[in-house]
Amino acid sequence: MNTLTYPNAVDASLVGTYSAVTGAGGGFVWDEVLEYRIWCHPERGAPDEQDGNDYYYAFATYAEALAFAESAAGAEEPLALIRQVEYIAEDEPEQYSHVKEERLTEWPVEFLHRPRRTAVRFQTSSPLTRRRIA
């Protein structure tokens, strides 16, 4: 996937409505991209819009998010807010469990190179085929 092939948000009308409080990383597979986020940090030069606290801007496309990140002082690289309907949790090193509950989590966009969740991919995704899933 290059910058032109990262998927757009599944519903652009909902971009910016999701909670700022989410998980971070993990799960190995993903279902939908909900939005791309650019976190801004006043201590790194971003305008102080939240009484010194970090804040983010949400975008429907990776291209829009990247353009903003490259032009804004104190901005991080884009993160993807994704929905996982099911996921693989690594409870301990190399100990995995299949979790059948929905969660929202922020991922580095490079993680979108991982497969979308499907029944077939979920059962055969590496590294899971080589390790025990509880």
Summary of the structure (lengths in Angstrom):
residues: 134
radius of gyration: 16.1
end to end distance: 31.2
largest distance: 48.3
contacts: 373
relative contact order: 0.23
helix: 22%
strand: 33%
